[in-house]
Structure formats: C-alpha cells, structure tokens
C-alpha cells in the first residue's frame, strides 16, 4: 500500500518545532512561553513526509477536542474555532500544521496534564522524560484513529472515571471546578500505581493499604500543617526503624530555638550552628516506629507520642511527615507480607535502635485530592487544607494566580 504524499507546507518549520517542543517536554511540564527556534532547527531540511489530515481526520480531531470538556478541559484551548474554519476552506498544508499542533497539545495534556510548573503546588513526582511522539500521532491519522488514540492517553484509574461521571452531573460552576481540579491532578499521576501500594490522600487524613484495587486496611493520619505542607511524592518503603533517633531539621532547630543544654537532645557543633538529635525514648517525636520512604524531601511515616492529634477533625498539624495512628499494626502487615513478622516482635521487645528490611518493597503515594473515592467506591468530598483547588483551576483556565499560601517548607516530623 502506498500513502499519498503532500509537499511539505510552507510553514513546515512550525510543524517541526511543534513536534520538537512536545518531544522535549519533561514529565508533567508544559512550556509556559512560546518555543524559540534554534539555528539548527531553522536550517534543518524540510520533513520528508508530514501527516496528511484529510477532512475525515480533522472532523475526528474536532470531535475529540469538543469531548475534552468531558475531561474538565476547555476545547477553545486547542484551536477548535480555527480548525472548523480551516475545515470549511478545505484540505491544505496549513490545515495539516494546525491539526497536528492542536492534536499534539491535546495529547500532551491528556497524558501529562495541562498545568505546567507544579513545584509550588507540592508536586515532587518524577514521571521521567515523557513526550508525545508526532510519528505515533501520524500513524493514528493514517489509520483513521485520531480520537481513539487521544482517548487512550487518559488515566484509566477508577477514581478518575468516578470524577468524570460526577463532572457530567455537576450542578454548578463551583462544583465543576472542584471536579476539574481533581481530574487534572490525576493526569499528573503515573498511569500504573502497581499491584499493591500505600495511598495517603492528604485532605482525607487517611492512609489506605491497597492491593489489586481493594482497600485492605485504613489508618488515621496527621499530615503537614498549612505552613509546612506534606509534599506530593511517589516512592517505596524499603525498611522500617524500631526505636528511631530523630535528626531534628534545621528549620525546627531555628523555630524552636533549641540550644545546647536542652534536656533530651544531643547537640553537636557544626558549621554555622548545631546538629541536633533526639534519642529513642517515650518523648521521641517519632515514637517507637519509623517507616522509611524513598524520596528527596526527607519525608517518612512515623509514630508519635502526641496521640491527641489523631482525634482532631483538622489533622494538618505536622512539619510535613505523616504520623500514623496504630503504625505498629501497619508495620506488622508490611513485615508479614512475604515474611513471618517475628523480627518486628523481637525488635519491639528491645530498647535499642534496629533497622529492619521489609520483605517486599511497597509503593507509596502521598497525594492531594479534595474529591476521592472511599472504600465503598463512593466519591467523597474532603476539605482543601492547603487551598490548592483554586490554584489549579486558575492555571487550567489561564487566569492570574493569586498565591496566598505560605512558601513551601518541608521539615521532617
């Protein structure tokens, strides 16, 4: 079979740059400024073959763009009016360029999310150097599968689908915006969370242990306070520590005005001040157990002597780490998953510090959804302790962002 070739469009450099821009986009980021052509790009030869967008393919794309409203996005952000006008004018190289650019933009936003810079929203999940391959799009165009290709890039998690269903029934704009913010966050997430994992949704103040989509157990947690919010991270749990030492972060040393001579702490002089550690014991801020997590934010799960916090409705109280009620039960579950659990019992019977490797490294996700499913599959509305919904919606809609939150400061405890 031979495919019809069309001469490269006069504005082929725009085609080349649009494809290159999306191939270069890092995971979960979108360039906020127009892509600047490099000398190499401008001097490059014209592409040998560009996608030929017949009217049927453009109509398919227009239908996909109109359907983006069902995903909480705005069709007008994807050149909808221009595509309809170009379709009326007939097939042309200019329509090819416009259709490809619109399709690549929508493909990226479906697969990685529309909101670009997310670090100030607490996002610290690395999805790798993700990109949308223009050649894959071209293949979908030639096969007449543009819309199905785009839809295949969306999250498949049941929690995303529940939000999409709720969006269709939303009674007003405010309700729609809350749902849209949470759907956008799911587009930021890795597509495969793993067979079993720990799932901490910060606004719910809960930790869930999930296996094959079923919630096995749920734990009450305390999360970061508004001025020291828990970051959004993904990692795994390689080990736990019984009777841990607490390495006091410098931010807490300064805010608490810790000085040598303060009882219950070990001080050591260092450049510009002190390092401070708290030994194991009944007053240790980490309690008797700490579950290590792989991340670059010094975040982990831990016990606490401040048990009263678990009874509060607003449990955004910590310096960033996750305090887990009945963490000994969670630790026992993890140690028994592929092991016999006796090591934990033996370590808890002693007063010395011991690090135990978990029999199986379990994925851990600390996330932020103000609407999420519970154990029964019902969509539940939670609070917005860090005030992030409005931030996400403003960026989705291209409005100026008024940030009234405190700067992100993460300290371990």
C-alpha positions in Angstrom: 0.0 0.0 0.0 1.3 3.4 -0.9 0.4 6.5 1.1 -0.2 9.8 -0.7 2.5 12.3 -0.1 1.8 16.0 0.1 4.5 18.6 -0.4 5.9 20.0 2.8 3.9 23.0 3.9 5.4 26.5 3.6 5.3 26.8 7.4 6.9 23.4 7.9 9.3 24.9 10.5 6.3 25.4 12.7 5.4 21.8 12.3 8.9 20.7 13.1 9.1 23.0 16.2 5.7 21.9 17.5 6.7 18.3 17.4 10.2 19.0 18.8 8.7 21.1 21.6 6.5 18.2 22.7 9.2 15.6 22.4 11.4 17.8 24.6 8.7 18.4 27.3 9.7 16.8 30.6 7.2 14.7 32.6 4.3 16.8 33.8 5.5 20.1 32.3 4.3 22.3 29.6 6.3 25.3 28.2 4.8 28.5 29.5 6.5 30.6 26.8 6.5 30.2 23.0 9.2 27.8 21.8 12.1 29.8 20.3 13.5 28.3 17.1 17.2 27.4 17.3 19.5 28.0 14.4 19.8 24.2 13.8 16.0 23.9 13.6 15.7 26.7 11.1 18.5 25.3 8.9 17.2 21.7 9.0 15.8 20.2 5.8 12.1 20.0 5.4 10.5 16.8 6.7 10.2 14.1 4.1 6.6 13.4 4.9 4.1 15.2 7.1 0.8 13.8 8.3 -1.9 14.3 5.7 -5.0 15.4 7.5 -8.0 14.6 5.4 -11.3 16.1 6.2 -12.5 12.9 8.0 -9.4 13.0 10.3 -9.9 16.7 11.0 -13.6 16.0 11.9 -12.4 13.2 14.2 -10.0 15.6 15.9 -12.7 18.3 16.2 -14.9 15.7 17.9 -12.1 14.8 20.3 -11.4 18.4 21.1 -15.1 19.0 21.8 -15.1 15.9 24.1 -12.2 17.4 26.1 -14.8 19.3 28.0 -15.9 16.0 29.5 -12.4 15.6 30.8 -12.5 19.0 32.5 -10.5 20.9 29.9 -11.5 23.8 27.6 -12.0 23.0 23.9 -11.1 26.6 23.0 -7.6 26.0 24.2 -7.0 23.5 21.3 -7.7 25.7 18.3 -11.3 24.5 17.9 -12.6 27.6 16.0 -9.6 27.7 13.7 -9.9 24.0 12.9 -13.6 24.4 12.0 -12.7 27.4 9.8 -9.9 25.5 8.2 -12.1 22.5 7.5 -14.5 24.8 5.6 -11.6 26.0 3.5 -10.6 22.5 2.5 -7.6 20.3 2.9 -4.3 22.2 2.8 -0.7 22.2 4.2 -1.8 25.0 6.6 -4.7 22.8 7.9 -2.1 19.9 8.3 0.0 22.2 10.5 -2.9 23.4 12.6 -4.4 20.0 13.1 -1.1 18.4 14.1 -0.3 21.3 16.6 -3.8 21.0 18.1 -3.6 17.2 18.4 -0.2 17.2 19.9 -1.2 19.8 22.5 -4.3 17.8 23.5 -2.3 14.5 23.5 0.2 16.1 25.9 -2.5 17.5 28.2 -4.3 14.2 28.3 -1.1 12.2 29.1 0.7 14.6 31.4 -1.7 17.3 32.5 -2.2 20.8 31.2 -0.8 22.7 34.2 3.0 23.1 33.7 5.0 24.3 36.7 3.7 22.4 39.7 6.5 22.5 42.2 4.9 25.3 44.2 1.8 23.1 44.4 3.8 20.5 46.3 4.3 18.2 43.3 7.5 16.1 43.5 6.7 13.0 41.4 9.1 12.3 38.6 7.4 10.6 35.6 10.6 10.6 33.6 11.2 12.4 30.4 7.8 11.9 28.9 6.9 13.1 25.4 4.3 12.8 22.8 5.7 11.3 19.6 4.5 13.1 16.5 5.1 9.9 14.5 2.6 8.0 16.7 0.1 10.7 16.0 0.8 10.5 12.3 0.1 6.8 12.4 -3.2 7.3 14.1 -4.1 9.9 11.4 -3.4 7.5 8.6 -5.3 4.7 10.3 -8.3 7.0 10.9 -7.9 6.5 14.7 -7.2 10.0 15.9 -9.9 10.2 18.6 -9.3 6.7 19.9 -5.5 7.4 20.1 -6.1 10.6 22.1 -8.6 8.9 24.5 -6.0 6.1 25.1 -3.7 8.6 26.8 -6.2 9.5 29.6 -5.9 8.0 33.1 -7.6 4.6 33.4 -7.9 4.6 37.2 -11.4 4.0 38.5 -11.1 7.2 40.7 -10.6 9.3 37.6 -13.6 7.7 35.9 -15.7 8.4 39.0 -14.7 12.1 38.8 -15.6 12.2 35.1 -19.1 10.8 35.9 -19.5 13.4 38.6 -18.5 16.2 36.2 -21.3 15.3 33.9 -23.8 15.7 36.8 -22.2 18.7 38.4 -25.0 21.2 39.4 -23.0 24.5 39.1 -19.7 26.1 38.1 -18.1 25.8 41.5 -18.8 22.1 41.7 -17.4 21.6 38.2 -14.2 23.5 39.1 -13.6 21.3 42.1 -14.0 18.2 40.0 -11.9 19.6 37.2 -9.0 20.4 39.6 -9.0 16.8 40.8 -9.2 15.3 37.3 -6.2 17.4 36.3 -4.3 16.0 39.3 -5.0 12.5 38.1 -3.5 13.4 34.7 -0.3 14.3 36.6 -0.2 10.8 38.2 1.7 7.8 37.0 -0.6 5.6 35.0 0.4 2.3 36.7 0.5 2.6 40.5 1.4 -1.0 41.0 -0.4 -4.1 42.2 -0.2 -3.1 45.9 0.7 0.2 47.5 0.2 2.6 50.4 -2.0 5.6 49.4 -2.1 8.7 51.6 -4.5 11.3 50.4 -3.6 14.4 52.4 -7.1 16.1 52.5 -8.7 12.8 53.7 -6.2 12.5 56.7 -6.1 8.7 55.9 -3.6 6.1 54.8 -5.0 3.2 52.8 -3.2 -0.1 52.1 -4.5 -1.2 48.6 -4.0 -4.4 46.8 -5.5 -5.2 43.4 -7.8 -2.2 43.7 -9.2 -3.4 47.1 -8.6 -1.4 50.3 -7.2 -3.9 52.8 -6.8 -1.5 55.7 -7.2 2.1 56.6 -5.3 4.2 59.1 -5.9 7.7 60.5 -3.0 10.1 59.9 -1.8 13.5 60.8 -0.3 15.5 57.8 1.7 18.6 57.3 0.4 21.9 58.6 -0.5 24.7 56.2 2.9 26.4 56.6 4.8 23.1 56.4 2.7 21.1 53.9 3.2 17.5 53.1 4.6 17.3 49.5 3.1 15.1 46.7 5.6 12.3 46.3 5.9 8.7 45.0 8.4 6.2 46.2 8.6 2.9 48.0 9.1 1.7 51.5 12.3 -0.3 51.8 12.7 -0.6 55.5 11.5 0.4 59.0 13.3 1.6 62.1 12.3 0.4 65.6 13.2 2.9 68.4 14.4 5.5 66.0 16.6 8.6 66.6 15.2 11.8 65.4 17.5 14.1 63.4 16.0 17.5 64.1 15.7 19.6 60.8 17.4 23.0 60.9 14.1 24.7 60.3 12.8 23.2 63.6 16.0 24.0 65.4 15.6 27.6 64.5 11.9 27.9 65.1 12.1 26.1 68.4 15.2 28.0 69.5 16.9 24.7 70.5 20.2 25.4 72.3 22.8 23.1 74.0 21.7 22.1 77.5 18.1 21.5 76.4 17.3 18.2 78.0 16.5 15.1 75.9 18.6 16.2 72.9 22.1 15.5 71.7 23.9 18.6 70.3 27.0 18.6 68.1 28.7 21.7 66.8 28.7 22.2 63.0 29.4 24.9 60.5 27.1 27.8 61.3 25.4 26.2 64.3 24.5 22.8 65.6 23.2 19.4 64.5 20.6 18.1 67.0 19.4 14.6 67.5 16.8 13.2 69.9 17.5 9.7 71.2 14.9 7.0 71.4 12.5 7.1 74.3 8.9 7.9 75.4 9.3 11.6 74.4 10.9 11.0 71.0 9.0 12.8 68.3 9.0 9.8 66.1 7.6 7.5 68.7 8.7 3.8 68.5 8.5 3.3 64.7 9.5 5.0 61.5 8.8 3.6 58.1 11.4 4.9 55.6 10.3 6.1 52.2 12.5 6.7 49.1 12.2 10.4 48.3 14.3 13.6 48.2 12.1 15.5 50.6 13.1 13.8 53.8 9.5 12.5 54.3 8.6 9.3 56.0 5.8 7.6 58.0 6.2 7.5 61.8 4.7 7.0 65.2 4.2 9.9 67.6 3.8 10.5 71.4 1.3 13.2 70.6 -1.7 10.8 70.2 -4.3 13.5 70.8 -3.8 14.9 67.3 -5.5 11.8 65.8 -8.8 12.7 67.5 -9.0 16.2 65.8 -11.1 16.9 62.8 -8.4 19.1 61.2 -5.2 17.0 61.3 -2.9 19.2 59.3 -0.5 19.5 62.3 2.9 18.1 61.5 6.1 19.5 60.0 5.5 17.6 56.7 5.9 13.9 57.6 3.0 11.5 58.1 2.1 10.5 61.6 0.2 7.2 61.6 -2.2 6.0 64.3 -1.5 2.4 65.2 1.6 2.3 63.0 2.6 -0.9 64.8 -0.3 -2.7 63.1 0.7 -1.2 59.7 4.3 -2.3 60.3 3.2 -5.8 61.2 1.1 -6.0 58.0 4.1 -5.0 55.9 6.6 -7.3 57.7 4.1 -10.2 57.3 3.7 -9.6 53.6 6.2 -12.2 52.4 7.8 -12.7 55.8 6.9 -14.1 59.2 6.8 -10.9 61.2 8.7 -12.3 64.1 11.6 -9.8 63.6 9.3 -6.9 64.4 8.1 -8.5 67.6 11.6 -9.2 68.7 12.8 -5.6 67.9 9.8 -4.1 69.7 10.7 -6.1 72.8 14.1 -4.3 73.0 15.1 -0.7 73.7 17.9 -0.4 71.2 17.5 1.0 67.6 17.1 -1.6 64.9 16.5 -1.2 61.2 14.5 -4.0 59.5 14.3 -4.5 55.8 10.8 -5.1 54.6 10.2 -8.4 52.9 8.7 -6.6 49.9 9.2 -3.0 48.8 5.8 -1.5 48.7 5.0 1.5 46.5 3.9 4.6 48.5 2.0 7.6 47.2 1.4 10.8 49.1 -1.3 12.7 47.0 -3.7 15.6 47.2 -7.3 15.0 46.1 -10.1 17.0 47.6 -12.6 14.6 45.9 -11.8 10.9 46.1 -13.4 7.5 46.4 -13.8 5.8 49.7 -13.6 2.0 50.4 -17.1 1.5 49.1 -16.3 3.3 45.8 -18.4 6.4 46.7 -17.0 9.8 45.8 -16.3 11.8 49.0 -15.7 15.5 49.3 -12.9 16.5 51.6 -11.5 19.8 52.7 -8.8 21.8 50.9 -6.3 22.3 53.8 -3.6 23.9 51.6 -6.0 25.9 49.4 -4.8 24.4 46.2 -8.0 23.8 44.2 -8.2 27.5 43.2 -4.6 27.4 42.2 -5.1 24.5 39.8 -8.2 26.0 38.3 -6.6 29.4 37.7 -3.8 27.7 35.8 -6.1 25.5 33.9 -8.1 28.5 32.7 -5.1 30.8 32.2 -6.1 33.3 34.8 -3.6 35.1 37.0 -2.7 33.1 40.1 -3.0 34.9 43.5 -1.0 32.8 45.9 -2.0 33.5 49.5 -0.3 30.3 50.8 2.9 30.3 52.9 6.1 29.3 51.0 6.6 25.5 50.8 8.7 24.4 53.8 9.1 20.7 54.5 10.6 19.6 57.7 10.7 16.0 58.9 8.2 15.3 61.8 
